[in-house]
Amino acid sequence: METLIVYPTKEQEKVVTAFLEALNVQFEKKKEVLPHHVLSGIKKGQSDIKNGDTFTFEEFKQQLSVSK
């Protein structure tokens, strides 16, 4: 048995599901959830932006070159 992992859009999902059902292929739907540390990092970044704690890409490159 092989495993296929596909990432259809909502529109495509309906077609793929109907196709698999028509062929009597067993499948399962799983909602992909990001790990907790990723979600907390996103929330922190959004909070930083809201609080104005940001810098430009040029400032980032300057800091990066100084740290080498």
Secondary structure, DSSP 8 states (H G I E B T S, - for coil): ---------HHHHHHHHHHHHHTT-----------HHHHHHHHHHHHHHHTT----HHHHHHHHHHT-
